[in-house]
Structures are given as structure tokens and as C-alpha cells.
Amino acid sequence: MSLPEPFFDYEQHLARCARGERQALHDLYVQESPRLLGVAKRLVRDTALAEDIVHDAFLKIWSGSGRFDPTRGTARGWMFSVTRHLALNHLRDHSREVQGDVDLPDDVESFEIQEHSARIHLCLEQLEPARRSCIVHAYVDGYSHAQISHKLGTPLGTVKAWIKRSLTALRECMG
């Protein structure tokens, strides 16, 4: 059985960034850059480009740290969101460069994103609350399986099984 990772206060580090404390940004980078790089690499499928995106993400995290709102989500989730948005923006912009005028109008693209988002939420609602929490902690908050296990007080093997089965159920639901 692996030990849970030590507690890292992301919110406190963002508050310190907002006060201009460069060490806080360094600590956030050391703590989270490997996982953020993984997110960016999965999206853009290019290591050098993913590294650039993570670099830009940390610049945005530094400059936007004062606007982080803990009532809207976790600090770690916000950092992942910043990185995902940069990667997706790059993909969208690059796609427009390659495809030219073939791209969907923004209102159609926005509608498709909203429709997809609504479907995901509907599918998530069909999961048992504990399993839904596992999925949200893993894919929104970016927690490791061990961290989820520790947070929920549930055995690691159970968390892994719940996530695996829940992903299967979500894939089936999304059709």
C-alpha cells in the first residue's frame, strides 16, 4: 500500500503569488508541472509544444493568481483549467490556420460544446455519489488515486476499481 502524498496548500501558494512571492510560484511549479505537462502533452501530442504551454500556463497562473476564486473550485483544479484552456486554444487556433474557412462558426462550436457539457453532467449524475467524487477528484482536481483514497477514506484498490468502472459507464452513457 502506498502512502498518501504530503499535503500541499495550493490555495495558500496562489495567495502568496498574488502578493508577488516568487518562491510560491517556484514551489507550485515543482509540485505540479509534471502533471500539467502530462495534461498538455495528452492534448497537443507534442512534447516541446506542451512544455511551451506549461510555461505559458505558469505565467498566467502568476499573473492571474489574484483573481483565483476559491468559491468556484479548487486552486489545483484552477491551475489544470488554465493549462487545458491554453492547450485547447492552441489546438483551435492551429486548426483554423490549417483548415482556413472550413471551421465551424463560433456560435455552432459553442453550441456543440454546451451540448457535450450538458451530456457529461447528465452522465455524471447517473453515477453513485462516491464514484462521481472519484471521477471529479481525478479529472477535474487532478488528484492521484492515492490522494483520492486518502481524501475519501476509501481503500486504494476500491478507488481504482470505482474509477475504472465509472469511466466505462461514462463512455457507454456518452454513446
C-alpha positions as CSV (number, residue, x, y, z in Angstrom):
1,M,0.0,0.0,0.0
2,S,1.4,3.4,-1.0
3,L,1.4,6.3,1.4
4,P,-0.7,9.4,0.6
5,E,1.3,12.3,-0.8
6,P,2.0,15.0,1.8
7,F,-0.4,17.9,1.9
8,F,0.4,20.8,-0.3
9,D,-1.7,24.0,0.1
10,Y,-2.3,25.2,-3.4
11,E,-4.6,28.0,-2.3
12,Q,-2.1,29.4,0.1
13,H,0.6,29.3,-2.7
14,L,-1.7,31.1,-5.1
15,A,-2.4,33.8,-2.4
16,R,1.4,34.2,-2.0
17,C,1.8,34.5,-5.8
18,A,-0.8,37.3,-5.7
19,R,1.4,39.1,-3.1
20,G,4.4,38.8,-5.5
21,E,6.2,36.0,-3.7
22,R,8.2,34.3,-6.5
23,Q,9.1,31.3,-4.2
24,A,5.5,30.4,-4.1
25,L,5.4,30.2,-7.9
26,H,8.6,28.1,-7.8
27,D,7.0,25.7,-5.3
28,L,3.8,25.4,-7.4
29,Y,6.0,24.7,-10.4
30,V,8.0,22.0,-8.6
31,Q,4.8,20.4,-7.2
32,E,2.6,20.4,-10.2
33,S,4.5,21.0,-13.5
34,P,5.0,17.3,-14.3
35,R,1.2,16.6,-14.1
36,L,0.4,19.8,-16.0
37,L,2.9,18.8,-18.7
38,G,1.1,15.4,-18.9
39,V,-2.2,17.2,-19.5
40,A,-0.8,19.4,-22.2
41,K,1.0,16.5,-23.9
42,R,-2.2,14.4,-24.0
43,L,-3.9,17.3,-25.7
44,V,-1.3,18.6,-28.2
45,R,0.6,15.4,-28.7
46,D,3.9,17.2,-28.9
47,T,6.4,17.4,-26.0
48,A,8.1,20.7,-27.0
49,L,4.8,22.4,-27.6
50,A,3.4,21.0,-24.3
51,E,6.4,22.4,-22.5
52,D,5.7,25.9,-24.0
53,I,2.1,25.6,-23.0
54,V,3.0,24.8,-19.4
55,H,5.5,27.7,-19.3
56,D,2.7,30.0,-20.5
57,A,0.3,28.4,-18.0
58,F,2.6,29.3,-15.2
59,L,2.9,32.9,-16.4
60,K,-0.9,33.0,-16.4
61,I,-1.1,31.4,-13.0
62,W,1.4,34.0,-11.7
63,S,-0.4,37.0,-13.3
64,G,-3.9,35.7,-12.6
65,S,-3.4,34.4,-9.1
66,G,-5.1,37.4,-7.5
67,R,-8.2,36.6,-9.5
68,F,-8.5,33.0,-8.3
69,D,-11.8,32.5,-6.6
70,P,-11.9,29.5,-4.2
71,T,-15.7,29.5,-4.2
72,R,-15.6,28.4,-7.9
73,G,-13.3,25.4,-7.4
74,T,-10.0,24.2,-6.0
75,A,-6.7,26.0,-6.6
76,R,-5.3,22.9,-8.2
77,G,-8.3,22.5,-10.4
78,W,-7.9,26.1,-11.5
79,M,-4.3,25.5,-12.4
80,F,-5.3,22.5,-14.5
81,S,-8.0,24.5,-16.1
82,V,-5.6,27.3,-17.1
83,T,-3.3,24.7,-18.7
84,R,-6.1,22.9,-20.5
85,H,-7.6,26.1,-21.9
86,L,-4.2,27.2,-23.3
87,A,-3.7,23.8,-24.9
88,L,-7.2,23.8,-26.3
89,N,-6.8,27.4,-27.6
90,H,-3.7,26.3,-29.3
91,L,-5.4,23.4,-31.0
92,R,-8.4,25.5,-32.0
93,D,-6.1,28.3,-33.4
94,H,-3.9,25.8,-35.2
95,S,-6.9,24.0,-36.6
96,R,-8.2,27.3,-38.0
97,E,-4.8,28.0,-39.6
98,V,-4.8,24.6,-41.3
99,Q,-8.5,24.5,-42.3
100,G,-9.0,28.1,-43.2
101,D,-12.6,28.9,-43.8
102,V,-13.8,25.4,-43.3
103,D,-14.0,25.9,-39.5
104,L,-17.4,26.0,-37.7
105,P,-18.8,29.4,-36.8
106,D,-18.2,30.2,-33.2
107,D,-21.9,30.0,-32.3
108,V,-22.1,26.5,-33.7
109,E,-18.9,25.4,-32.0
110,S,-20.2,27.0,-28.7
111,F,-23.5,25.2,-29.0
112,E,-21.7,21.8,-29.6
113,I,-19.5,22.4,-26.5
114,Q,-22.5,23.3,-24.4
115,E,-24.4,20.2,-25.6
116,H,-21.5,18.0,-24.9
117,S,-21.0,19.5,-21.5
118,A,-24.7,19.0,-20.6
119,R,-24.4,15.4,-21.6
120,I,-21.4,14.8,-19.5
121,H,-23.1,16.3,-16.5
122,L,-26.2,14.2,-17.1
123,C,-24.0,11.1,-17.3
124,L,-22.1,12.1,-14.1
125,E,-25.3,12.5,-12.3
126,Q,-26.1,8.8,-13.0
127,L,-23.1,7.6,-11.1
128,E,-23.2,6.9,-7.4
129,P,-22.0,9.9,-5.4
130,A,-18.8,8.3,-4.1
131,R,-17.9,7.2,-7.6
132,R,-18.8,10.6,-9.1
133,S,-16.5,12.2,-6.4
134,C,-13.6,9.9,-7.5
135,I,-14.0,10.9,-11.2
136,V,-14.2,14.6,-10.3
137,H,-11.2,14.5,-8.0
138,A,-9.2,12.6,-10.6
139,Y,-10.1,14.5,-13.8
140,V,-11.1,18.0,-12.5
141,D,-9.0,18.4,-9.4
142,G,-6.1,16.3,-10.8
143,Y,-5.7,14.2,-7.7
144,S,-3.8,10.9,-7.8
145,H,-5.6,7.7,-6.9
146,A,-3.7,7.7,-3.6
147,Q,-4.8,11.2,-2.8
148,I,-8.4,10.3,-3.6
149,S,-8.2,7.2,-1.4
150,H,-6.8,9.3,1.5
151,K,-9.3,12.2,1.0
152,L,-12.3,9.8,0.9
153,G,-11.0,7.4,3.5
154,T,-11.5,4.5,1.0
155,P,-9.0,1.7,0.2
156,L,-6.8,2.5,-2.8
157,G,-8.0,-0.7,-4.7
158,T,-11.6,0.4,-4.3
159,V,-10.9,3.9,-5.6
160,K,-9.1,2.4,-8.7
161,A,-12.0,0.0,-9.3
162,W,-14.6,2.7,-9.0
163,I,-12.7,5.0,-11.4
164,K,-12.3,2.2,-13.9
165,R,-16.0,1.1,-13.8
166,S,-17.2,4.8,-13.7
167,L,-15.2,5.6,-16.9
168,T,-16.7,2.6,-18.6
169,A,-20.2,3.7,-17.5
170,L,-19.5,7.3,-18.7
171,R,-18.2,6.1,-22.1
172,E,-21.4,4.0,-22.5
173,C,-23.6,6.9,-21.4
174,M,-21.9,9.3,-23.8
175,G,-22.5,6.8,-26.6
